[in-house]
Amino acid sequence: MALTMLNGLLIKDSSPPMLHQVSKTPQLDAFNYQSCFMQDLFAHFPEVLFIHRTYNPRGKVLYTFLVDGPQVQVEGPLARAVYFAIPTNEDARGLAQMFQVFKKFNPAWERVNTILVDPHFLLLPTLTVEFPTAEVLLSAFHICKFLQGKFYQLSLEQPVQRLLLTSLQSTMCSATAGNLRKLYTLLNSCIPPSRLPELHSHWLLNDRIWLAHRWRSRAQSSRYFQSLEVMARILSQFFGTTPFEKQGMAAVFRYMQQNPSDKAGLGLAERAQDNHTPSEASPENPNTEQLVEARIQHSLNAICTGPAAQLCLGELAVVQKSMHLIGSGSEKMNIQILEDTHNVQPQPPASCSCYFNQAFRLPCRHILAMLSARQQVLQPDMLQAQWPSGCATSLDSILGSKWSASLDKHLAVTLLTEEVGRLLQHCSEEEFERRYSTLRELADSWIGPYEQVQL
């Protein structure tokens, strides 16, 4: 089935591919694809080549080549793609074969001046041999993703993690030498010295890396990072979740076929039709996300009271219009919707650390983002006891009874107390005694002596 879909999509290309190789098994020993449009795009803008890698569960890796640089003005997450390849093996020989095929069909390769790669790309000598006149640099996007991942792995305190993520985002959008130096200093002050080498913070001081990115304005940088984030997410969703390479590539090509902003990159005819109906939604169907969100809306209306559904649908609207990053842990998931990070507890009844969920005990945008990412819908046991259909009457009564100044104060104090508690647990014995004494003095002066009130 996957073979039929993949070959069918390639045949429907209105700009016949210069190159495509497909084997007869669900797994691909090697795969190379480039349409005439892709070849023409690369021929016009060969100076900077961006390489992104996506792994699937079998360990096979999809190499996506994109054009980069000041002259490239095409829009769409995959509109800058000029080559797709899956090497036989990700070793020196396999990559050499892949690059040689690319060079054979793209004479403009000799004009490549810069190649941007991720920090985990280890076979740099192979790149140097195949592109002897090109300079190989780490890409700003991949450094940003690398540091983001490290910030989450280090299990830092929430205020510190939030500060680092915000500073990183701001610096990437204005990568001046001064801003990079400030971020470098911040890392040195916030990260434990024993863990600091893991972050390779010296990359921030390598001006050659940032010269390849610094020409962008703040607005251009923001759009650039967002576009690459969407590109990485699409490839991970369609190729990175299936062990069958053909099925994954068919999903990628179908996405490019059905999204006008990316259609030019694949060169597929506008008349090309998808043979699947909406009821056949699967991880490779680009409409899956919309279908999942529609099902979530239906489950909210079916399970919740009317006012509760109104509140949650407002949160879902934010999710639909926002980019969200999801990181999984053993028991909790970190959800970030272009705002502060919050902790979601998916076990029923689902809960989140954000104000909306704490105030109303209803599924917030973060819980709904988790459901959307998992392709799930709201279940009755995820609601608190007071919210199933038939338990409340009006939105006014909900707002009047649930959202109050006293609750606002209670949540603020609760969050502060939890933060102080976490800090006390991780400090030295001497520091603990000093801080505890300070808290004891405050408690004695505010609420009475220790004999009467236990702290």
N, C-alpha and C positions, 0 to 999 in steps of 0.2 A: 504493500500500500504506500509506504513512504517513498519507495523507488518511483512508483507511478506518479505520485504528487510532485516529486522533485523534478523528474524529467518533464512532466507536463508544464510546470512553471517555466522551466528553461526554454521549452519549445515555444511558449506563448510570448517570449521576449520579442517585442517589435524591433529592437535593435539587436540582431543576432549576436550571441556571445562570440568573442574572439577565441575563448578558451573555456571549456568545461570538461571535467573528467568525473565520471560517476561509475562506481562499481556495482555489482549485482547483488550485494548483500546489504542488510540493514546497517552494518558497520562499514565505514569507509577506510580503506587502507590509506588512501590519499585523495584529496579533493582540491581542485583549483577552479576558480570561476572569475571571469571578467567580461563584462559586456562591452560593446563598442563605445557606449557612452562613457563607461568607466575609463576605458583606455584613452578616450579623447580628453576627459577631465584631467587625468594624470599628465597627459602630454602638454596641457596648458599650464599646469601648476606642479611641476615635479620637484621644486626646490626643497620643500620640507615634507617629509613622509612620517606620519604618525602611525605607530604599530600598537594595536590593542589585542590582548590575548584573552580567550574565554575557554575555560575547561568544562568538560562534561563529566558525569559520574564515572565513566570508564577511564578518565585520565587523558582522553584525546583532546587536543587543543585547536581551537579555531583562531587563525590569525586574520585580523581585519586591518587592511591598510587604508589609511585616510590621508587625503592631502590637507596641508595646514599652511599657515602663513598669512601675511597681510593681504595678499591678492585674492584669496579664496573667499567669496561672498555668498556661496550657496547656502540655503537654509535647510533645516531638517536634520535630525540626529544621525541618519545614515546617508544623507545626500552627498557627503564628502567621501564616502567609501569608494575605493577604486580597485579593490582586489580582495577576494576571500580565498583562504587556503587552509587545508588541514594536512600537515606534513605526515608522512608515514610514521616517523618517530621524531620526538623532539630532542634530537641530538645533533651534533655537528653535521653529520652526513644528511640527515633528513631535512634540516634547515637549508643546507647548501643546495639541495635539489629543488626545494621550494623557491628559493631566491633566483635560481638559475632559470626556472620556468618563467617566473615573473619578468626577468630581464629579457628573455627571448622574445616575449610578446610586447615589450615596452622599451623601445630604443631610447626613450627619454630618461631612462634610469641613470644615464651618465651625467645628467644635470642635477641629480639629487645632492644637495649640499648638507642637509641636516636630517638625521633620523632620530625621532623621539620614541623612547621605550620606557617600560616600567622598571622599578627598582629590582624586581625579581628576575629580570632577563639576564641570564648568566652567560649565554653563548655570544658574548660581544666579539670575540675573535672571528667568528664566522661572518658577522656583519661587516667587520673591517676588511675581510678578504673579499667579500662579494661586492662591497661598495667602498673601494679604496680611497675615493676622494671625498667621502661624506664624513661629517662629524657626528658621532653618536652621543646623544645627551639624554638625561632623564627628563621626562615630560613633567610640566608643572601639575597637570591633572593627576598623574599617577603618584607624584609625591604627596599631593593633598589627600588622596584616598589612602595612601600608606599611613600618613600621620593620623588621619581620622580613625583608622582601624586600631592603631597603637593606643590612642587615647581611651578607646573603649576597653581594650585588652588589659590595660593597667589598673582597671577598677578604681579610678581616682574618686575623690569626694565630688559630689554633684556640682558644687559651686566652682571647683577647680576645673572639672571637665567642661562645664559650660563656658567658662572663661577661655579655655584653650580652643574650643571649637569655634567660638565667636571670633577670636583673634585670628585663627587660621583662615576662616572665611574672608575676613576683612583684608588680610594680607594678600591672599590669592587674587583678590580683585584690584589690588593696588600694590604690585610687587616691586616697590622701590627698594633701594638698598637700605634706607633708613627703616622702613617697615619690616623688612626681613631681619634686620639686626635686632629690632625690638622683639619680634617673635622668638628669635634665637635666645635672647636674654630671658624671656618669659619661660621658655622650656627649661632652661638651666635652673631657674628658681622654683619651678613647680614640680618637676619630675624628680623622684628619688635618684641620687647619684648612681646607685647600682643599676638602675634601669635606663638611664639616659643614653648609653651607647646604642640601645636597641632602636632609638629614634633617628639615628644618623643626622642629627641636627646640623652638622657641618654642610649638608646640602644647601641649607638656607643662605650660606655665605659664599656659595659658588656662583659668582655673578654670570658666568657663561650660560648656566642653566636658565637663568631668569631673563637674559637678553632675548632669548627666543620667544618669550611670552610678554615682556614688559611693554611692547609697542601697543598693546590693547588698552583702551580706556576702561574705566571702572564698569561702565555699562556693557561694553563689549566682552570684558572678562566674565561678567556675571552670566551673559548669554552663552559664552563659550563653555564654561564649566557645566551649566545646566544642560546644554546640548550633549556634551560628552557623558554626563551622568545618565541621561535618558538612553543614549546609545548603549552604554554598558549594561543598563538594566534590561533593555530589549534583548540583547544577545544572551545575557544570563538567563532570562526568563524562557527564551525559546530554544537556545542551544544548550545552555548549561544545566537544564533540568532533566534531559532525556539521555539515556545511554545509547540511543540510536542516532548516529550522526546524520543520516539522511532525513529522518523525521525532524531533527533540529534545524537543518538547513532549509527544509521545505517550509518550516514555520517562519524562519527569518525572511525568506523570499516572499512568502505570502504577506507578511507584514509590510514589506516594501511595496508590494503590488497594490495593497489596499490603502496605503497612506499617501496622499498626493504630494506631501512635502518631501517624501523620500522616494517617490516613484521614479524620478529622473535617474537616480543612482543605479537602479536596476534596469531601466529602459523598457519596462514592461508595457504592453499596450493597454490603453484605458478601457478597451472593450473586454479585457481578460476577466473572466468571472470565477468566483470561488465556488467550487462544487459542494461545499458544506453549507447546510442550513444552520440558523442560529441554534436550533435544538441540539446540534452536534458540537457544542462548545467543548473545547479541549485546551490544554496548555499551549497548543501551537496556534490556536485561533486568535487573531488580534482583537476580536470583539469580546473575548472572554471577560476582560475587566469590566466592560459596560454591562454585560449580562450578570456578572456577580453583584455589581452595585444595584442593579434593578431588583435582583432577588433579595438583597439586604433591605431595600426600601419596602418590598412586599412583606418581608418577615416583621419589620418594625410596625407596619400598619396592622398586621394580623395579630401580633402578640401584645403590643403595648396599648395603653389607653391613648385616646386621641391627643391630649396635650403632651404626653410623654413622647409620642411619635413625632409631634411637631418640633420639640426640642432636639431630638436625636437626628431628625432629617436636616436640621440646620447644621449640625456637626458634620453629617455626611457630605453636605454641600461643600464644606471647607475641604474635606478630604479629596473630593472629586476635582477641585480646582488647584490642588497643591501637590508638590513633590514630597514624598515621604520616604525616609530611610529607615530600614528595619534591621535590627541586629538581634539574633536569638541567643538566649542564655539557657542554662539548665532548667530553670523554673520560671523565668520572667523574660519578657521581650522589651527592648528599648525602641520606642517609636518617636521619630522626630519629624514634625511637619513644619519645616522652615520656622521653627520657634524653639522654646526651651524643650529639652528632652524630658519625657515622663516615663515612668515604669508601669507596664501593664501586667496584671496578674490574670492570665486567661482562664484559670480554673473557675467554674461557676461558684457563686455569682461573680462575673468578671468585674475587676476593679482597676482603677488607674489613679496615679498620684496627682492628676490635674485638678483644677478648681471645679470644673463642671461636674466631673464624676463624684468628687468629694461632697459637693453641695447637693446634688440631686440624686445621686446613686443611680444614674442612668448611663447607658453606653455612650461614651464621648467619642470625639473624632479619632482618638488614638486606638480605642477598642475597635471602632468601625474600620480603621485602616488595617488593623490586624486581621479582622474577618475578611476584608477585601483581598489582602495578600495571601491568605490561606484558602481563598475561594470557598468560604463558609458563609452561613447566614446566622442571624440572631436566633438563639434557642431560648425557650421559656425559663430554663434554670439559670440563665445568665442575668436575669433581672432580680432586683430586690423584691421582697414580698409585697410591698405596697404598690408596685407598678403594673402587674398584669392587667389585661383589659377588664374594665368594669370596676376598678378600684378607685379612680379619681374622676372628677367631673369637669373642672375648668382649668385653663392655663393660669388664670389670675390667682386661683386658690393655691396652685402649685408654687408660683413665684412668691406669693405672700407668705406661705408657710415654710418654704425651704430656703429661700435666698434672703438672708438677713445680715445686719451689721454684726450681730453677735456670732453668727456662724463664720463670717469673714475673719473676725478676731480669733475665733477658736482654731480655724485652719492655719492662720499665720503662726499662732503660738505652737500648735502641734508640729508644724514643719520645722520651726526653730528648735523645739525640744528634741526632735529626732536628729537634727543636724548636730546639736551639742552632744547628744549621747554618742553618736558615731565618732566624733572627734575625741571624746574622753576615752573611748575604748581602744584607740590606736596610739595614744600618747604614752610617754614614759611614766614610771611611777612617781618621780619627782614632779613632773609637769601635771600629772593627775591631781596630786595633793594640792598644788598651788591653785589650779583652776577650781577644784572642788571647794577650797576654802573661800574663794571669791563668790561662788554660787551660794555657799552657806551664809555668807554675810548678807547677800542680797535677799535671800529668803527670810532671814531673821528680821531684817529691817522692813520688809514688805508684808509678810504674812504671819509673823510671830516667831518665838524661839523654837529651837529644835525639839524641846520636850513636848510642845503642843502640836507642831506640824512637821510631819516627816517629809524631807525633801525627796 
